[in-house]
């Protein structure tokens, strides 16, 4: 798998699990549903583009903001997930 694909796969699995916990803690069921849809839409775009960590972060922010559910907690979760994934190095 090319390095970009590895990053994309890592973002999807790592980012989804980190964000899932934050989304689950959103009080309103409507907000949870909107956040889950925004996450899914972002992940689809990231996969389609093979986006690296920096672009993936911007895609997540855009989708959550567009859905009206971007909170400091979600921003922190996105940043943590992207930071962890960006530390992955390709095996020489």
PyMOL CGO cylinders between C-alpha atoms (Angstrom):
from pymol import cmd
from pymol.cgo import CYLINDER

trace = [
    CYLINDER, 0.00, 0.00, 0.00, 1.48, 3.39, -0.90, 0.3, 1, 1, 1, 1, 1, 1,
    CYLINDER, 1.48, 3.39, -0.90, 2.26, 5.71, 1.99, 0.3, 1, 1, 1, 1, 1, 1,
    CYLINDER, 2.26, 5.71, 1.99, -0.64, 8.06, 1.18, 0.3, 1, 1, 1, 1, 1, 1,
    CYLINDER, -0.64, 8.06, 1.18, -3.00, 5.10, 1.27, 0.3, 1, 1, 1, 1, 1, 1,
    CYLINDER, -3.00, 5.10, 1.27, -1.56, 4.01, 4.60, 0.3, 1, 1, 1, 1, 1, 1,
    CYLINDER, -1.56, 4.01, 4.60, -2.17, 7.47, 6.03, 0.3, 1, 1, 1, 1, 1, 1,
    CYLINDER, -2.17, 7.47, 6.03, -5.69, 7.50, 4.68, 0.3, 1, 1, 1, 1, 1, 1,
    CYLINDER, -5.69, 7.50, 4.68, -6.43, 4.08, 6.16, 0.3, 1, 1, 1, 1, 1, 1,
    CYLINDER, -6.43, 4.08, 6.16, -4.97, 5.18, 9.49, 0.3, 1, 1, 1, 1, 1, 1,
    CYLINDER, -4.97, 5.18, 9.49, -7.00, 8.37, 9.50, 0.3, 1, 1, 1, 1, 1, 1,
    CYLINDER, -7.00, 8.37, 9.50, -10.15, 6.45, 8.83, 0.3, 1, 1, 1, 1, 1, 1,
    CYLINDER, -10.15, 6.45, 8.83, -9.65, 3.86, 11.55, 0.3, 1, 1, 1, 1, 1, 1,
    CYLINDER, -9.65, 3.86, 11.55, -7.95, 6.06, 14.14, 0.3, 1, 1, 1, 1, 1, 1,
    CYLINDER, -7.95, 6.06, 14.14, -9.92, 9.20, 13.46, 0.3, 1, 1, 1, 1, 1, 1,
    CYLINDER, -9.92, 9.20, 13.46, -13.22, 7.39, 13.44, 0.3, 1, 1, 1, 1, 1, 1,
    CYLINDER, -13.22, 7.39, 13.44, -12.64, 5.73, 16.80, 0.3, 1, 1, 1, 1, 1, 1,
    CYLINDER, -12.64, 5.73, 16.80, -11.51, 8.94, 18.51, 0.3, 1, 1, 1, 1, 1, 1,
    CYLINDER, -11.51, 8.94, 18.51, -14.36, 10.97, 17.05, 0.3, 1, 1, 1, 1, 1, 1,
    CYLINDER, -14.36, 10.97, 17.05, -16.89, 8.25, 17.78, 0.3, 1, 1, 1, 1, 1, 1,
    CYLINDER, -16.89, 8.25, 17.78, -16.45, 8.71, 21.52, 0.3, 1, 1, 1, 1, 1, 1,
    CYLINDER, -16.45, 8.71, 21.52, -16.79, 12.47, 21.28, 0.3, 1, 1, 1, 1, 1, 1,
    CYLINDER, -16.79, 12.47, 21.28, -19.83, 12.22, 19.03, 0.3, 1, 1, 1, 1, 1, 1,
    CYLINDER, -19.83, 12.22, 19.03, -21.44, 9.77, 21.46, 0.3, 1, 1, 1, 1, 1, 1,
    CYLINDER, -21.44, 9.77, 21.46, -21.13, 12.34, 24.24, 0.3, 1, 1, 1, 1, 1, 1,
    CYLINDER, -21.13, 12.34, 24.24, -23.02, 15.06, 22.37, 0.3, 1, 1, 1, 1, 1, 1,
    CYLINDER, -23.02, 15.06, 22.37, -26.16, 15.71, 24.41, 0.3, 1, 1, 1, 1, 1, 1,
    CYLINDER, -26.16, 15.71, 24.41, -28.81, 16.12, 21.73, 0.3, 1, 1, 1, 1, 1, 1,
    CYLINDER, -28.81, 16.12, 21.73, -29.77, 13.17, 19.56, 0.3, 1, 1, 1, 1, 1, 1,
    CYLINDER, -29.77, 13.17, 19.56, -30.15, 15.54, 16.59, 0.3, 1, 1, 1, 1, 1, 1,
    CYLINDER, -30.15, 15.54, 16.59, -26.61, 16.82, 17.09, 0.3, 1, 1, 1, 1, 1, 1,
    CYLINDER, -26.61, 16.82, 17.09, -25.27, 13.27, 17.42, 0.3, 1, 1, 1, 1, 1, 1,
    CYLINDER, -25.27, 13.27, 17.42, -26.93, 12.31, 14.15, 0.3, 1, 1, 1, 1, 1, 1,
    CYLINDER, -26.93, 12.31, 14.15, -25.63, 15.44, 12.39, 0.3, 1, 1, 1, 1, 1, 1,
    CYLINDER, -25.63, 15.44, 12.39, -22.12, 14.84, 13.73, 0.3, 1, 1, 1, 1, 1, 1,
    CYLINDER, -22.12, 14.84, 13.73, -22.16, 11.19, 12.66, 0.3, 1, 1, 1, 1, 1, 1,
    CYLINDER, -22.16, 11.19, 12.66, -23.28, 12.19, 9.16, 0.3, 1, 1, 1, 1, 1, 1,
    CYLINDER, -23.28, 12.19, 9.16, -20.57, 14.89, 8.99, 0.3, 1, 1, 1, 1, 1, 1,
    CYLINDER, -20.57, 14.89, 8.99, -17.95, 12.35, 10.08, 0.3, 1, 1, 1, 1, 1, 1,
    CYLINDER, -17.95, 12.35, 10.08, -19.09, 9.86, 7.44, 0.3, 1, 1, 1, 1, 1, 1,
    CYLINDER, -19.09, 9.86, 7.44, -19.08, 12.52, 4.73, 0.3, 1, 1, 1, 1, 1, 1,
    CYLINDER, -19.08, 12.52, 4.73, -15.57, 13.63, 5.74, 0.3, 1, 1, 1, 1, 1, 1,
    CYLINDER, -15.57, 13.63, 5.74, -14.27, 10.06, 5.75, 0.3, 1, 1, 1, 1, 1, 1,
    CYLINDER, -14.27, 10.06, 5.75, -15.70, 9.45, 2.29, 0.3, 1, 1, 1, 1, 1, 1,
    CYLINDER, -15.70, 9.45, 2.29, -13.96, 12.57, 0.95, 0.3, 1, 1, 1, 1, 1, 1,
    CYLINDER, -13.96, 12.57, 0.95, -10.68, 11.66, 2.64, 0.3, 1, 1, 1, 1, 1, 1,
    CYLINDER, -10.68, 11.66, 2.64, -10.81, 8.16, 1.15, 0.3, 1, 1, 1, 1, 1, 1,
    CYLINDER, -10.81, 8.16, 1.15, -11.70, 9.43, -2.31, 0.3, 1, 1, 1, 1, 1, 1,
    CYLINDER, -11.70, 9.43, -2.31, -8.86, 11.97, -2.27, 0.3, 1, 1, 1, 1, 1, 1,
    CYLINDER, -8.86, 11.97, -2.27, -6.31, 9.80, -0.46, 0.3, 1, 1, 1, 1, 1, 1,
    CYLINDER, -6.31, 9.80, -0.46, -5.83, 12.86, 1.72, 0.3, 1, 1, 1, 1, 1, 1,
    CYLINDER, -5.83, 12.86, 1.72, -2.87, 13.19, 4.04, 0.3, 1, 1, 1, 1, 1, 1,
    CYLINDER, -2.87, 13.19, 4.04, -3.16, 14.39, 7.64, 0.3, 1, 1, 1, 1, 1, 1,
    CYLINDER, -3.16, 14.39, 7.64, -3.22, 18.15, 6.99, 0.3, 1, 1, 1, 1, 1, 1,
    CYLINDER, -3.22, 18.15, 6.99, -5.89, 17.99, 4.31, 0.3, 1, 1, 1, 1, 1, 1,
    CYLINDER, -5.89, 17.99, 4.31, -7.88, 15.44, 6.32, 0.3, 1, 1, 1, 1, 1, 1,
    CYLINDER, -7.88, 15.44, 6.32, -7.95, 17.81, 9.30, 0.3, 1, 1, 1, 1, 1, 1,
    CYLINDER, -7.95, 17.81, 9.30, -9.38, 20.58, 7.10, 0.3, 1, 1, 1, 1, 1, 1,
    CYLINDER, -9.38, 20.58, 7.10, -11.98, 18.22, 5.62, 0.3, 1, 1, 1, 1, 1, 1,
    CYLINDER, -11.98, 18.22, 5.62, -13.13, 17.15, 9.08, 0.3, 1, 1, 1, 1, 1, 1,
    CYLINDER, -13.13, 17.15, 9.08, -13.35, 20.77, 10.25, 0.3, 1, 1, 1, 1, 1, 1,
    CYLINDER, -13.35, 20.77, 10.25, -15.29, 21.80, 7.13, 0.3, 1, 1, 1, 1, 1, 1,
    CYLINDER, -15.29, 21.80, 7.13, -17.84, 19.00, 7.44, 0.3, 1, 1, 1, 1, 1, 1,
    CYLINDER, -17.84, 19.00, 7.44, -18.44, 19.42, 11.16, 0.3, 1, 1, 1, 1, 1, 1,
    CYLINDER, -18.44, 19.42, 11.16, -18.71, 23.20, 10.78, 0.3, 1, 1, 1, 1, 1, 1,
    CYLINDER, -18.71, 23.20, 10.78, -21.11, 22.80, 7.85, 0.3, 1, 1, 1, 1, 1, 1,
    CYLINDER, -21.11, 22.80, 7.85, -23.29, 20.50, 9.98, 0.3, 1, 1, 1, 1, 1, 1,
    CYLINDER, -23.29, 20.50, 9.98, -23.25, 23.07, 12.81, 0.3, 1, 1, 1, 1, 1, 1,
    CYLINDER, -23.25, 23.07, 12.81, -21.66, 20.66, 15.30, 0.3, 1, 1, 1, 1, 1, 1,
    CYLINDER, -21.66, 20.66, 15.30, -18.00, 21.75, 15.37, 0.3, 1, 1, 1, 1, 1, 1,
    CYLINDER, -18.00, 21.75, 15.37, -17.15, 22.10, 19.05, 0.3, 1, 1, 1, 1, 1, 1,
    CYLINDER, -17.15, 22.10, 19.05, -13.85, 22.51, 20.89, 0.3, 1, 1, 1, 1, 1, 1,
    CYLINDER, -13.85, 22.51, 20.89, -14.14, 18.84, 21.91, 0.3, 1, 1, 1, 1, 1, 1,
    CYLINDER, -14.14, 18.84, 21.91, -14.51, 17.70, 18.30, 0.3, 1, 1, 1, 1, 1, 1,
    CYLINDER, -14.51, 17.70, 18.30, -11.63, 19.97, 17.22, 0.3, 1, 1, 1, 1, 1, 1,
    CYLINDER, -11.63, 19.97, 17.22, -9.44, 18.41, 19.92, 0.3, 1, 1, 1, 1, 1, 1,
    CYLINDER, -9.44, 18.41, 19.92, -10.41, 14.87, 18.86, 0.3, 1, 1, 1, 1, 1, 1,
    CYLINDER, -10.41, 14.87, 18.86, -9.67, 15.63, 15.20, 0.3, 1, 1, 1, 1, 1, 1,
    CYLINDER, -9.67, 15.63, 15.20, -6.31, 17.16, 16.12, 0.3, 1, 1, 1, 1, 1, 1,
    CYLINDER, -6.31, 17.16, 16.12, -5.39, 14.16, 18.31, 0.3, 1, 1, 1, 1, 1, 1,
    CYLINDER, -5.39, 14.16, 18.31, -6.31, 11.66, 15.62, 0.3, 1, 1, 1, 1, 1, 1,
    CYLINDER, -6.31, 11.66, 15.62, -4.47, 13.53, 12.88, 0.3, 1, 1, 1, 1, 1, 1,
    CYLINDER, -4.47, 13.53, 12.88, -1.44, 14.05, 15.12, 0.3, 1, 1, 1, 1, 1, 1,
    CYLINDER, -1.44, 14.05, 15.12, -1.18, 10.33, 15.88, 0.3, 1, 1, 1, 1, 1, 1,
    CYLINDER, -1.18, 10.33, 15.88, -1.53, 9.39, 12.22, 0.3, 1, 1, 1, 1, 1, 1,
    CYLINDER, -1.53, 9.39, 12.22, 1.03, 11.95, 11.07, 0.3, 1, 1, 1, 1, 1, 1,
    CYLINDER, 1.03, 11.95, 11.07, 3.60, 10.25, 13.30, 0.3, 1, 1, 1, 1, 1, 1,
    CYLINDER, 3.60, 10.25, 13.30, 3.42, 7.08, 11.18, 0.3, 1, 1, 1, 1, 1, 1,
    CYLINDER, 3.42, 7.08, 11.18, 6.52, 6.65, 9.06, 0.3, 1, 1, 1, 1, 1, 1,
    CYLINDER, 6.52, 6.65, 9.06, 6.86, 4.51, 5.99, 0.3, 1, 1, 1, 1, 1, 1,
    CYLINDER, 6.86, 4.51, 5.99, 9.08, 1.48, 6.51, 0.3, 1, 1, 1, 1, 1, 1,
    CYLINDER, 9.08, 1.48, 6.51, 12.27, 2.11, 4.47, 0.3, 1, 1, 1, 1, 1, 1,
]
cmd.load_cgo(trace, "trace")
